[in-house]
Amino acid sequence: MDSLAVLWLLLLSSASMSALQLVAPDPKTLILPQGDKVDLDCKFTLDPEDTGTLDIEWSLVASDTQQTDQQILTFAGDKTYTMYDELKGRVHFVSLDPKSGDASIEIINLKQSDSGTYQCKVKKVPGVASKRITLSVLVKPAKTRCYVEGSQEIGRDFSLKCESKDGTTPLTYTWQKISGQDKNSPPVPLDATTGVLPVKNASKEYSGTYRCLSHNRVGSDECLLILNVAPPSNVAGKIAGAVIGTLLGLILLALIIFCCCRKQKEKKYEKEVQHEIREDVAPPKSRNSTARSYIGSNHSSLGSLSPSNMEGYSKAQYNKIPSEEFERPPSHAPNSVPSKVAGPNLSRMGAIPVMIPAQNKDGSVV
């Protein structure tokens, strides 16, 4: 009885070994950077007894046991079907004919959302085999920035800082001095998880070029920093210089404004003087105008005489014009009375001078 049981077990083991089998798989966990591509291996061998229809199914195993797996790619009846919209256009079979024994798939342009456990199941009745591969898609460090926090002066404390804007954690940082004194070694120990390199009581020897390298399991990125440790600056002198410069600027501005205002006033005064008419200066008189005034006054006198007075007045007196009066300048005229003594200037008030002949007390003309 025992011999029959052993024979039966040997027959079953030999049958299972000759049935559908998957080739020894690659490592079950893959870690790749975002944007890369990956081949998920799934090669198989068939047994002559596997006479059923060949079905190949790739699925994304659900992280929660209460949820169903998401089918990705299926090969059945010599046709390929893409079932997962998130991978549509990015996943395909590596072999043009999966029936040849290669059910591997390729995923291009990887995303972080592609991370998960993928299962390959090959079925050809009565043979069935499956395998699982875990894929982890990480983001490389990128946009790494180096900067100094604090004053770069001798005797001061400051920190060199390094950080990457992009990159899947955990990230680690490494500082290296690539130029200057004591290069190839950072001046003090580094906190690799934060990227902070503290500097205490800085000296001139700390000056140089530093490189910070940020990296994770899929890639790295770097940045450069030039450190120049200088003597302390004269803050008081800078403040005094700024104040003096400001005062000089204000004084110069005030002088410019004063000069402009004075120039404007001078131009305005000259313009007013040119157009001003001085009322205290009488217009000059010519000799002809004096003569005309004399003749006009005589005619006015004749007009004022009555017919009774005409008989005693000689025509020669009316026609006689003293030549001395016309030839002699107005300043030497006899019996000339200064304008100031004579009173107000009547000619400016519109009056016409009139010559009145002298008369006796009885009214006769002299």
VOBA-1610 file (N, C-alpha, C; in pm, whole numbers, padded with zeros to 5 digits, always signed):
BEGIN
Met+00083-00120+00000Met+00000+00000+00000Met+00085+00123+00000Asp+00189+00121+00083Asp+00280+00233+00089Asp+00354+00253-00042Ser+00390+00145-00107Ser+00461+00155-00235Ser+00375+00218-00342Leu+00242+00189-00339Leu+00150+00250-00436Leu+00141+00403-00414Ala+00140+00447-00288Ala+00131+00590-00258Ala+00256+00664-00305Val+00371+00603-00285Val+00496+00668-00328Val+00499+00678-00480Leu+00453+00571-00551Leu+00451+00574-00695Leu+00358+00684-00747Trp+00247+00701-00681Trp+00150+00806-00721Trp+00210+00947-00703Leu+00279+00968-00599Leu+00340+01099-00576Leu+00448+01129-00680Leu+00525+01025-00716Leu+00627+01045-00817Leu+00567+01079-00952Leu+00453+01017-00986Leu+00386+01047-01112Leu+00335+01192-01115Leu+00278+01238-01001Leu+00226+01374-00994Leu+00338+01477-01004Ser+00450+01453-00938Ser+00562+01548-00942Ser+00622+01556-01081Ser+00631+01443-01148Ser+00685+01444-01285Ser+00590+01516-01379Ala+00458+01500-01356Ala+00360+01567-01440Ala+00364+01717-01419Ser+00379+01760-01290Ser+00383+01904-01261Ser+00510+01966-01316Met+00622+01892-01316Met+00746+01945-01369Met+00740+01960-01519Ser+00661+01875-01587Ser+00650+01884-01732Ser+00542+01979-01775Ala+00463+02037-01682Ala+00355+02129-01715Ala+00411+02268-01738Leu+00322+02371-01767Leu+00360+02510-01793Leu+00444+02564-01678Gln+00557+02625-01711Gln+00645+02678-01608Gln+00696+02817-01650Leu+00721+02899-01549Leu+00779+03031-01573Leu+00929+03023-01552Val+01003+03095-01639Val+01148+03096-01628Val+01187+03172-01502Ala+01300+03135-01443Ala+01345+03199-01320Ala+01338+03350-01334Pro+01264+03421-01250Pro+01240+03565-01266Pro+01359+03648-01222Asp+01356+03774-01264Asp+01452+03874-01217Asp+01417+03913-01074Pro+01496+03998-01010Pro+01462+04042-00875Pro+01317+04089-00867Lys+01250+04056-00760Lys+01107+04084-00748Lys+01076+04231-00716Thr+01176+04311-00687Thr+01154+04453-00657Thr+01244+04537-00747Leu+01182+04632-00815Leu+01254+04722-00904Leu+01233+04866-00857Ile+01341+04944-00855Ile+01335+05086-00817Ile+01391+05167-00933Leu+01308+05254-00992Leu+01347+05329-01110Leu+01306+05476-01095Pro+01373+05566-01167Pro+01337+05708-01159Pro+01218+05741-01249Gln+01151+05847-01213Gln+01037+05894-01292Gln+01086+05938-01430Gly+01005+05904-01532Gly+01040+05937-01669Gly+01119+05829-01740Asp+01164+05729-01667Asp+01240+05620-01727Asp+01143+05515-01783Lys+01196+05401-01829Lys+01113+05291-01876Lys+01159+05163-01809Val+01072+05062-01809Val+01102+04937-01739Val+01043+04820-01816Asp+01115+04708-01811Asp+01063+04582-01865Asp+01029+04490-01748Leu+00904+04448-01741Leu+00859+04352-01639Leu+00864+04214-01704Asp+00959+04133-01657Asp+00986+04004-01722Asp+00883+03898-01684Cys+00840+03822-01788Cys+00749+03708-01764Cys+00762+03612-01884Lys+00864+03525-01875Lys+00883+03425-01980Lys+00835+03290-01929Phe+00786+03207-02018Phe+00726+03080-01978Phe+00760+02972-02081Thr+00746+02844-02036Thr+00761+02727-02124Thr+00634+02644-02115Leu+00594+02579-02226Leu+00472+02498-02230Leu+00509+02349-02237Asp+00415+02273-02198Asp+00429+02127-02203Asp+00335+02074-02311Pro+00371+01967-02378Pro+00280+01912-02480Pro+00141+01885-02427Glu+00130+01859-02300Glu-00002+01832-02244Glu-00087+01960-02230Asp-00022+02078-02238Asp-00096+02203-02227Asp-00160+02233-02363Thr-00280+02186-02379Thr-00348+02192-02509Thr-00459+02297-02513Gly-00484+02361-02404Gly-00594+02459-02399Gly-00555+02590-02468Thr-00647+02686-02459Thr-00624+02819-02518Thr-00528+02898-02429Leu-00435+02967-02493Leu-00337+03045-02417Leu-00398+03180-02377Asp-00393+03208-02249Asp-00439+03337-02195Asp-00326+03398-02111Ile-00296+03525-02139Ile-00195+03599-02062Ile-00263+03722-02001Glu-00243+03742-01873Glu-00310+03853-01804Glu-00211+03924-01710Trp-00200+04056-01731Trp-00122+04141-01641Trp-00220+04226-01561Ser-00194+04234-01432Ser-00283+04312-01345Ser-00202+04383-01238Leu-00261+04491-01183Leu-00202+04567-01072Leu-00272+04523-00945Val-00195+04460-00858Val-00253+04405-00737Val-00297+04519-00644Ala-00418+04507-00593Ala-00470+04610-00503Ala-00398+04605-00370Ser-00368+04725-00316Ser-00301+04731-00187Ser-00393+04691-00072Asp-00522+04704-00094Asp-00622+04665+00006Asp-00683+04532-00037Thr-00682+04437+00052Thr-00735+04304+00019Thr-00885+04305-00010Gln-00952+04411+00035Gln-01097+04418+00013Gln-01130+04473-00126Gln-01028+04519-00199Gln-01051+04570-00334Gln-01003+04467-00435Thr-01057+04479-00558Thr-01020+04385-00664Thr-00898+04437-00739Asp-00823+04345-00798Asp-00706+04383-00876Asp-00749+04454-01004Gln-00662+04544-01051Gln-00690+04621-01173Gln-00620+04555-01291Gln-00697+04507-01388Gln-00640+04445-01507Gln-00574+04553-01594Ile-00456+04521-01644Ile-00379+04616-01724Ile-00376+04577-01871Leu-00328+04456-01898Leu-00309+04410-02035Leu-00348+04262-02042Thr-00420+04227-02149Thr-00466+04089-02164Thr-00442+04042-02308Phe-00393+03917-02317Phe-00377+03855-02448Phe-00464+03730-02451Ala-00561+03731-02542Ala-00652+03616-02553Ala-00703+03610-02696Gly-00708+03487-02749Gly-00757+03467-02886Gly-00673+03542-02987Asp-00542+03543-02965Asp-00446+03609-03054Asp-00467+03762-03065Lys-00534+03819-02966Lys-00556+03964-02964Lys-00511+04022-02830Thr-00467+04149-02835Thr-00421+04218-02714Thr-00522+04326-02676Tyr-00552+04333-02548Tyr-00649+04430-02497Tyr-00584+04509-02381Thr-00590+04643-02393Thr-00543+04729-02284Thr-00662+04767-02198Met-00655+04737-02069Met-00771+04753-01980Met-00756+04872-01883Tyr-00637+04926-01867Tyr-00611+05027-01764Tyr-00584+05160-01834Asp-00673+05258-01814Asp-00660+05386-01883Asp-00535+05463-01842Glu-00489+05446-01717Glu-00373+05520-01670Glu-00246+05481-01745Leu-00243+05359-01802Leu-00126+05312-01875Leu-00152+05300-02025Lys-00267+05347-02069Lys-00299+05334-02211Lys-00201+05418-02294Gly-00139+05355-02392Gly-00041+05421-02476Gly+00099+05415-02418Arg+00114+05363-02296Arg+00247+05354-02234Arg+00287+05211-02202Val+00202+05114-02227Val+00232+04975-02195Val+00205+04887-02317His+00293+04789-02337His+00275+04697-02448His+00360+04572-02422Phe+00329+04464-02495Phe+00409+04341-02485Phe+00543+04363-02554Val+00646+04309-02493Val+00779+04322-02553Val+00788+04243-02683Ser+00732+04124-02684Ser+00735+04038-02803Ser+00613+04065-02890Leu+00635+04064-03021Leu+00522+04081-03111Leu+00428+03961-03109Asp+00481+03844-03068Asp+00401+03721-03059Asp+00419+03658-02922Pro+00336+03697-02824Pro+00349+03643-02688Pro+00339+03491-02683Lys+00280+03428-02783Lys+00266+03282-02780Lys+00402+03212-02790Ser+00504+03286-02830Ser+00636+03226-02845Ser+00700+03195-02710Gly+00641+03240-02602Gly+00692+03210-02469Gly+00742+03334-02394Asp+00712+03453-02448Asp+00757+03575-02381Asp+00634+03665-02357Ala+00591+03667-02232Ala+00476+03749-02194Ala+00520+03878-02125Ser+00646+03916-02135Ser+00699+04036-02070Ser+00634+04161-02129Ile+00622+04263-02045Ile+00565+04390-02091Ile+00666+04502-02065Glu+00647+04614-02137Glu+00731+04732-02118Glu+00641+04851-02087Ile+00682+04929-01987Ile+00610+05051-01951Ile+00706+05167-01972Ile+00665+05266-02050Ile+00751+05380-02080Ile+00701+05503-02005Asn+00789+05602-01997Asn+00755+05730-01933Asn+00692+05707-01795Leu+00768+05643-01710Leu+00716+05606-01578Leu+00675+05727-01496Lys+00572+05709-01416Lys+00523+05810-01323Lys+00523+05753-01182Gln+00519+05843-01086Gln+00513+05796-00948Gln+00387+05715-00922Ser+00279+05748-00992Ser+00154+05673-00973Ser+00162+05532-01028Asp+00268+05499-01104Asp+00284+05364-01157Asp+00341+05268-01052Ser+00380+05322-00940Ser+00435+05235-00834Ser+00329+05137-00785Gly+00373+05013-00760Gly+00281+04909-00711Gly+00334+04771-00741Thr+00249+04671-00715Thr+00284+04531-00738Thr+00211+04482-00862Tyr+00289+04430-00960Tyr+00233+04383-01086Tyr+00238+04230-01086Gln+00130+04170-01140Gln+00121+04023-01144Gln+00104+03978-01288Cys+00186+03877-01326Cys+00175+03816-01457Cys+00118+03674-01440Lys+00009+03645-01507Lys-00052+03511-01499Lys-00064+03454-01641Val-00002+03333-01657Val-00009+03264-01786Val-00089+03136-01766Lys-00187+03117-01852Lys-00276+03001-01836Lys-00297+02933-01971Lys-00268+02800-01972Lys-00297+02716-02088Lys-00335+02580-02033Val-00460+02559-02027Val-00514+02439-01959Val-00445+02312-02013Pro-00401+02230-01916Pro-00423+02238-01771Pro-00318+02318-01694Gly-00217+02378-01766Gly-00109+02447-01696Gly-00147+02591-01659Val-00105+02632-01540Val-00128+02768-01491Val-00005+02809-01409Ala+00044+02934-01432Ala+00158+02984-01355Ala+00147+03137-01344Ser+00201+03191-01236Ser+00194+03337-01214Ser+00317+03383-01135Lys+00344+03512-01144Lys+00455+03574-01069Lys+00421+03720-01040Arg+00485+03775-00938Arg+00461+03914-00899Arg+00593+03991-00896Ile+00584+04117-00938Ile+00700+04207-00939Ile+00656+04339-00877Thr+00736+04387-00782Thr+00706+04516-00718Thr+00788+04625-00786Leu+00719+04731-00827Leu+00783+04844-00895Leu+00770+04969-00808Ser+00881+05038-00787Ser+00882+05162-00710Ser+00941+05272-00799Val+00860+05371-00828Val+00902+05483-00914Val+00929+05604-00824Leu+01054+05653-00828Leu+01096+05766-00745Leu+01133+05886-00832Val+01131+06003-00770Val+01168+06128-00840Val+01311+06164-00803Lys+01391+06190-00905Lys+01530+06230-00880Lys+01535+06368-00812Pro+01640+06396-00735Pro+01656+06532-00682Pro+01676+06631-00796Ala+01617+06748-00782Ala+01627+06851-00886Ala+01610+06988-00822Lys+01652+07090-00897Lys+01642+07230-00852Lys+01710+07249-00716Thr+01830+07195-00705Thr+01906+07209-00580Thr+01965+07349-00570Arg+01954+07409-00453Arg+01997+07547-00431Arg+02093+07555-00312Cys+02205+07629-00331Cys+02303+07652-00225Cys+02300+07800-00187Tyr+02309+07829-00057Tyr+02311+07968-00013Tyr+02370+07977+00127Val+02406+08100+00165Val+02467+08127+00295Val+02365+08199+00382Glu+02352+08154+00504Glu+02263+08220+00600Glu+02350+08283+00709Gly+02358+08415+00708Gly+02443+08486+00803Gly+02543+08574+00732Ser+02621+08650+00808Ser+02719+08743+00754Ser+02852+08674+00733Gln+02905+08686+00611Gln+03032+08621+00576Gln+03149+08709+00622Glu+03171+08719+00752Glu+03276+08802+00807Glu+03363+08721+00902Ile+03487+08761+00913Ile+03581+08692+01000Ile+03533+08704+01145Gly+03535+08589+01214Gly+03491+08586+01353Gly+03343+08565+01372Arg+03266+08566+01265Arg+03121+08547+01275Arg+03085+08399+01258Asp+02961+08365+01301Asp+02904+08232+01280Asp+02800+08241+01169Phe+02805+08148+01075Phe+02704+08142+00969Phe+02690+07998+00925Ser+02598+07972+00833Ser+02570+07835+00789Ser+02561+07829+00638Leu+02614+07722+00581Leu+02596+07691+00440Leu+02478+07595+00429Lys+02381+07631+00346Lys+02261+07549+00337Lys+02241+07499+00195Cys+02183+07380+00187Cys+02160+07314+00059Cys+02025+07245+00065Glu+01942+07266-00038Glu+01812+07200-00042Glu+01767+07180-00186Ser+01696+07068-00207Ser+01641+07036-00338Ser+01490+07055-00336Lys+01440+07127-00438Lys+01296+07151-00446Lys+01221+07025-00484Asp+01280+06942-00568Asp+01216+06817-00612Asp+01301+06699-00568Gly+01235+06585-00555Gly+01305+06463-00517Gly+01230+06384-00412Thr+01222+06253-00436Thr+01155+06165-00340Thr+01243+06145-00217Thr+01184+06166-00103Thr+01258+06143+00022Thr+01276+05993+00045Pro+01376+05955+00122Pro+01471+06042+00193Pro+01583+06092+00102Leu+01620+06220+00123Leu+01731+06281+00051Leu+01848+06297+00147Thr+01965+06278+00095Thr+02087+06300+00175Thr+02175+06401+00103Tyr+02250+06480+00181Tyr+02331+06589+00126Tyr+02477+06568+00165Thr+02565+06607+00073Thr+02708+06599+00096Thr+02774+06728+00049Trp+02851+06793+00139Trp+02924+06914+00105Trp+03071+06879+00076Gln+03128+06949-00022Gln+03268+06927-00056Gln+03332+07060-00099Lys+03449+07090-00046Lys+03521+07211-00085Lys+03611+07175-00203Ile+03590+07239-00316Ile+03660+07201-00438Ile+03767+07302-00478Ser+03776+07418-00410Ser+03884+07513-00437Ser+03912+07594-00311Gly+04032+07648-00302Gly+04071+07721-00183Gly+04159+07635-00093Gln+04190+07684+00026Gln+04273+07610+00120Gln+04197+07489+00175Asp+04270+07381+00199Asp+04214+07257+00256Asp+04095+07209+00174Lys+04110+07209+00042Lys+03999+07162-00041Lys+03981+07011-00025Asn+03872+06963-00080Asn+03831+06822-00073Asn+03787+06780+00065Ser+03766+06876+00153Ser+03715+06838+00285Ser+03634+06955+00342Pro+03516+06926+00394Pro+03437+07034+00454Pro+03501+07081+00584Pro+03482+07207+00621Pro+03549+07259+00740Pro+03497+07199+00870Val+03372+07162+00876Val+03314+07106+00998Val+03221+06991+00960Pro+03182+06907+01056Pro+03089+06798+01025Pro+02958+06849+00967Leu+02897+06766+00886Leu+02776+06802+00813Leu+02657+06722+00862Asp+02539+06787+00866Asp+02413+06717+00893Asp+02360+06670+00757Ala+02378+06543+00726Ala+02347+06491+00592Ala+02198+06493+00560Thr+02113+06492+00661Thr+01969+06486+00635Thr+01910+06624+00606Thr+01970+06730+00657Thr+01917+06865+00636Thr+01999+06946+00536Gly+02122+06907+00511Gly+02207+06981+00419Gly+02265+07108+00478Val+02263+07123+00611Val+02314+07243+00677Val+02459+07219+00720Leu+02547+07309+00678Leu+02688+07301+00716Leu+02721+07424+00802Pro+02721+07409+00935Pro+02746+07525+01023Pro+02894+07564+01025Val+02920+07694+01033Val+03057+07746+01041Val+03064+07834+01166Lys+03158+07802+01255Lys+03176+07875+01380Lys+03306+07954+01375Asn+03301+08079+01420Asn+03420+08164+01429Asn+03499+08158+01297Ala+03435+08202+01191Ala+03492+08189+01057Ala+03624+08265+01043Ser+03711+08211+00961Ser+03840+08275+00930Ser+03855+08282+00779Lys+03961+08349+00735Lys+03985+08367+00593Lys+04004+08234+00522Glu+04051+08131+00593Glu+04077+08000+00532Glu+03949+07930+00485Tyr+03836+07975+00535Tyr+03710+07912+00494Tyr+03669+07955+00352Ser+03729+08060+00300Ser+03692+08108+00167Ser+03725+08004+00061Gly+03642+07997-00042Gly+03662+07900-00149Gly+03531+07864-00217Thr+03537+07765-00304Thr+03421+07717-00377Thr+03375+07584-00318Tyr+03247+07574-00288Tyr+03190+07454-00228Tyr+03087+07394-00323Arg+03076+07261-00317Arg+02975+07189-00395Arg+02890+07107-00300Cys+02760+07115-00321Cys+02665+07034-00242Cys+02601+06933-00335Leu+02602+06808-00293Leu+02542+06698-00372Leu+02423+06642-00295Ser+02306+06649-00357Ser+02186+06588-00299Ser+02153+06463-00379His+02120+06355-00310His+02095+06230-00382His+01995+06143-00305Asn+01930+06055-00382Asn+01845+05950-00326Asn+01875+05821-00402Arg+01786+05724-00396Arg+01817+05592-00451Arg+01814+05588-00603Val+01763+05691-00670Val+01753+05686-00817Val+01832+05795-00888Gly+01892+05886-00815Gly+01967+05990-00885Gly+02023+06095-00789Ser+02085+06199-00846Ser+02147+06303-00766Ser+02142+06435-00842Asp+02168+06542-00769Asp+02175+06676-00826Asp+02274+06756-00742Glu+02328+06864-00797Glu+02429+06940-00724Glu+02415+07089-00750Cys+02481+07167-00665Cys+02488+07312-00680Cys+02623+07359-00627Leu+02666+07478-00670Leu+02795+07534-00630Leu+02773+07663-00552Leu+02865+07690-00458Leu+02859+07809-00375Leu+03000+07865-00358Ile+03015+07995-00385Ile+03143+08064-00365Ile+03136+08140-00233Leu+03223+08104-00140Leu+03226+08166-00008Leu+03346+08258+00002Asn+03322+08383+00043Asn+03428+08481+00058Asn+03418+08543+00197Val+03502+08496+00287Val+03503+08545+00425Val+03592+08668+00430Ala+03533+08785+00463Ala+03605+08913+00462Ala+03609+08972+00602Pro+03699+09069+00625Pro+03703+09138+00755Pro+03572+09209+00782Pro+03540+09233+00909Pro+03415+09302+00943Pro+03411+09440+00879Ser+03297+09477+00829Ser+03282+09607+00764Ser+03261+09716+00868Asn+03307+09838+00835Asn+03292+09954+00924Asn+03151+10009+00908Val+03062+09960+00992Val+02921+09999+00981Val+02904+10147+01014Ala+02974+10194+01121Ala+02959+10334+01160Ala+03008+10426+01048Gly+03121+10391+00986Gly+03171+10473+00876Gly+03075+10478+00759Lys+03014+10362+00730Lys+02917+10360+00620Lys+02797+10449+00651Ile+02750+10444+00775Ile+02636+10527+00812Ile+02672+10675+00803Ala+02792+10711+00858Ala+02834+10851+00852Ala+02850+10898+00708Gly+02908+10815+00625Gly+02922+10851+00484Gly+02788+10871+00416Ala+02694+10785+00449Ala+02561+10799+00389Ala+02494+10928+00433Val+02509+10962+00563Val+02448+11086+00614Val+02512+11207+00549Ile+02646+11211+00543Ile+02715+11325+00482Ile+02677+11338+00333Gly+02674+11226+00265Gly+02635+11231+00124Gly+02495+11285+00106Thr+02404+11246+00194Thr+02266+11295+00185Thr+02259+11445+00209Leu+02334+11494+00312Leu+02333+11638+00342Leu+02392+11718+00227Leu+02503+11670+00170Leu+02561+11740+00056Leu+02465+11746-00062Gly+02395+11638-00082Gly+02297+11636-00189Gly+02185+11737-00167Leu+02138+11746-00040Leu+02032+11842-00010Leu+02081+11986-00027Ile+02206+12014+00018Ile+02261+12149+00003Ile+02273+12185-00145Leu+02324+12093-00224Leu+02337+12119-00368Leu+02201+12144-00432Leu+02102+12068-00391Leu+01968+12087-00445Leu+01912+12223-00406Ala+01936+12266-00278Ala+01888+12397-00234Ala+01954+12509-00313Leu+02087+12498-00340Leu+02156+12599-00418Leu+02101+12608-00560Ile+02074+12497-00619Ile+02018+12497-00755Ile+01883+12566-00757Ile+01798+12535-00658Ile+01665+12596-00652Ile+01678+12747-00630Phe+01771+12789-00541Phe+01788+12932-00512Phe+01834+13007-00637Cys+01931+12952-00709Cys+01980+13016-00830Cys+01871+13027-00937Cys+01792+12924-00950Cys+01683+12926-01049Cys+01580+13033-01014Cys+01545+13043-00886Cys+01446+13144-00843Cys+01502+13284-00865Arg+01628+13308-00831Arg+01688+13441-00849Arg+01695+13478-00996Lys+01732+13386-01080Lys+01736+13412-01223Lys+01599+13446-01277Gln+01498+13377-01228Gln+01361+13402-01273Gln+01315+13542-01231Lys+01351+13584-01109Lys+01313+13717-01062Lys+01383+13825-01144Glu+01512+13807-01178Glu+01582+13905-01259Glu+01521+13919-01397Lys+01484+13813-01459Lys+01419+13820-01590Lys+01286+13894-01581Lys+01211+13868-01476Lys+01081+13933-01458Lys+01099+14083-01436Tyr+01202+14121-01358Tyr+01226+14264-01331Tyr+01267+14336-01459Glu+01355+14279-01539Glu+01397+14340-01664Glu+01280+14358-01759Lys+01192+14265-01763Lys+01076+14274-01849Lys+00983+14387-01807Glu+00964+14404-01676Glu+00878+14511-01627Glu+00939+14647-01653Val+01072+14661-01638Val+01138+14790-01661Val+01130+14830-01807Gln+01143+14738-01899Gln+01137+14769-02041Gln+01001+14823-02082His+00894+14778-02022His+00759+14819-02059His+00702+14928-01970Glu+00777+14977-01872Glu+00724+15078-01779Glu+00733+15217-01840Ile+00632+15298-01828Ile+00628+15438-01876Ile+00641+15529-01756Arg+00745+15607-01753Arg+00769+15696-01640Arg+00688+15824-01658Glu+00598+15851-01568Glu+00508+15965-01577Glu+00574+16096-01539Asp+00686+16092-01468Asp+00750+16216-01422Asp+00844+16275-01524Val+00857+16222-01645Val+00944+16274-01749Val+00857+16322-01864Ala+00864+16456-01897Ala+00783+16512-02006Ala+00846+16481-02139Pro+00766+16458-02243Pro+00821+16429-02375Pro+00896+16549-02429Pro+01006+16534-02500Pro+01084+16647-02554Pro+01004+16723-02659Lys+01029+16856-02668Lys+00960+16942-02765Lys+01059+16989-02871Ser+01015+16989-02994Ser+01098+17041-03103Ser+01072+17189-03124Arg+01159+17252-03205Arg+01143+17396-03231Arg+01018+17424-03311Asn+00986+17336-03406Asn+00867+17358-03487Asn+00742+17351-03404Ser+00740+17257-03310Ser+00621+17248-03226Ser+00606+17370-03139Thr+00719+17430-03097Thr+00713+17553-03016Thr+00658+17667-03097Ala+00705+17675-03223Ala+00654+17781-03309Ala+00506+17766-03333Arg+00466+17642-03361Arg+00323+17621-03386Arg+00241+17656-03264Ser+00294+17625-03147Ser+00221+17659-03024Ser+00208+17810-03010Tyr+00315+17882-03050Tyr+00312+18028-03038Tyr+00212+18087-03132Ile+00212+18041-03259Ile+00116+18091-03358Ile-00024+18057-03316Gly-00042+17936-03270Gly-00177+17895-03227Gly-00227+17980-03114Ser-00138+18018-03023Ser-00181+18100-02910Ser-00222+18239-02955Asn-00151+18292-03056Asn-00187+18424-03107Asn-00322+18420-03175His-00344+18317-03256His-00477+18303-03319His-00584+18291-03216Ser-00557+18217-03109Ser-00658+18204-03003Ser-00685+18338-02939Ser-00580+18419-02928Ser-00597+18552-02869Ser-00678+18640-02958Leu-00658+18631-03091Leu-00737+18709-03183Leu-00881+18670-03178Gly-00901+18544-03166Gly-01040+18498-03161Gly-01110+18546-03037Ser-01036+18572-02930Ser-01099+18614-02806Ser-01126+18764-02798Leu-01067+18842-02896Leu-01089+18986-02894Leu-01224+19020-02953Ser-01280+19123-02900Ser-01410+19171-02951Ser-01387+19271-03064Pro-01491+19306-03147Pro-01473+19401-03256Pro-01431+19538-03206Ser-01473+19571-03086Ser-01434+19702-03034Ser-01286+19712-03006Asn-01227+19603-02978Asn-01084+19604-02950Asn-00998+19588-03073Met-01060+19548-03187Met-00985+19524-03308Met-00925+19652-03363Glu-00990+19766-03341Glu-00939+19888-03400Glu-00806+19929-03339Gly-00790+19911-03215Gly-00667+19955-03152Gly-00554+19858-03156Tyr-00579+19748-03220Tyr-00475+19644-03225Tyr-00415+19641-03364Ser-00293+19650-03371Ser-00223+19654-03499Ser-00205+19514-03555Lys-00227+19507-03690Lys-00208+19380-03757Lys-00065+19334-03750Ala+00028+19431-03743Ala+00168+19391-03738Ala+00200+19312-03614Gln+00123+19341-03507Gln+00147+19267-03385Gln+00106+19122-03397Tyr+00004+19098-03478Tyr-00040+18959-03496Tyr+00049+18882-03588Asn+00101+18953-03686Asn+00185+18881-03782Asn+00328+18872-03736Lys+00363+18947-03637Lys+00500+18947-03592Lys+00526+18826-03502Ile+00621+18750-03540Ile+00661+18632-03460Ile+00802+18656-03414Pro+00824+18665-03289Pro+00960+18693-03242Pro+01055+18580-03282Ser+01150+18622-03364Ser+01248+18523-03409Ser+01334+18477-03297Glu+01355+18563-03200Glu+01441+18524-03089Glu+01384+18406-03013Glu+01252+18404-03011Glu+01190+18296-02936Glu+01212+18163-03004Phe+01216+18161-03142Phe+01234+18035-03213Phe+01378+17996-03223Glu+01467+18095-03231Glu+01606+18062-03245Glu+01669+18026-03112Arg+01623+18089-03008Arg+01682+18061-02878Arg+01630+17929-02823Pro+01715+17849-02773Pro+01670+17719-02714Pro+01573+17743-02600Pro+01487+17648-02578Pro+01386+17664-02472Pro+01449+17689-02338Ser+01567+17638-02313Ser+01629+17655-02181Ser+01675+17796-02158His+01700+17878-02274His+01746+18016-02260His+01637+18116-02290Ala+01517+18076-02302Ala+01406+18168-02328Ala+01394+18266-02216Pro+01368+18397-02248Pro+01358+18496-02141Pro+01236+18474-02057Asn+01255+18517-01943Asn+01145+18507-01846Asn+01093+18367-01834Ser+01180+18266-01863Ser+01137+18127-01849Ser+01127+18091-01703Val+01025+18026-01672Val+00998+17986-01533Val+01008+17836-01525Pro+01086+17784-01435Pro+01096+17636-01424Pro+00959+17574-01405Ser+00947+17454-01459Ser+00818+17385-01450Ser+00777+17356-01309Lys+00877+17340-01222Lys+00842+17311-01084Lys+00781+17431-01017Val+00830+17561-01057Val+00777+17681-00994Val+00643+17714-01053Ala+00628+17696-01187Ala+00502+17732-01253Ala+00385+17651-01207Gly+00408+17548-01140Gly+00295+17466-01094Gly+00280+17343-01176Pro+00165+17285-01180Pro+00145+17161-01252Pro+00160+17177-01401Asn+00202+17070-01467Asn+00220+17070-01611Asn+00085+17066-01677Leu+00039+17186-01727Leu-00096+17194-01785Leu-00102+17129-01921Ser+00014+17126-01993Ser+00011+17064-02126Ser-00021+16917-02117Arg+00023+16853-02010Arg-00009+16711-01994Arg-00152+16690-01957Met-00217+16793-01907Met-00358+16782-01867Met-00450+16820-01982Gly-00393+16850-02099Gly-00477+16877-02216Gly-00499+17024-02243Ala-00435+17117-02167Ala-00456+17261-02188Ala-00372+17312-02304Ile-00419+17418-02372Ile-00350+17481-02486Ile-00304+17618-02443Pro-00176+17652-02453Pro-00128+17784-02413Pro-00188+17894-02500Val-00226+18005-02439Val-00289+18121-02508Val-00212+18246-02470Met-00178+18325-02572Met-00109+18453-02552Met-00212+18564-02544Ile-00221+18637-02437Ile-00317+18747-02416Ile-00242+18879-02420Pro-00280+18971-02513Pro-00210+19099-02519Pro-00229+19175-02391Ala-00130+19257-02360Ala-00140+19342-02239Ala-00239+19455-02260Gln-00312+19493-02165Gln-00413+19598-02172Gln-00390+19696-02058Asn-00439+19819-02091Asn-00439+19919-01987Asn-00555+19901-01897Lys-00562+19986-01800Lys-00671+19976-01707Lys-00804+20012-01774Asp-00797+20102-01879Asp-00921+20140-01944Asp-00963+20039-02048Gly-00885+19933-02069Gly-00924+19827-02158Gly-00864+19836-02294Ser-00780+19937-02320Ser-00716+19949-02451Ser-00596+19859-02457Val-00567+19814-02578Val-00455+19722-02598Val-00330+19804-02603Val-00225+19751-02535Val-00096+19819-02534Val-00019+19782-02659
//
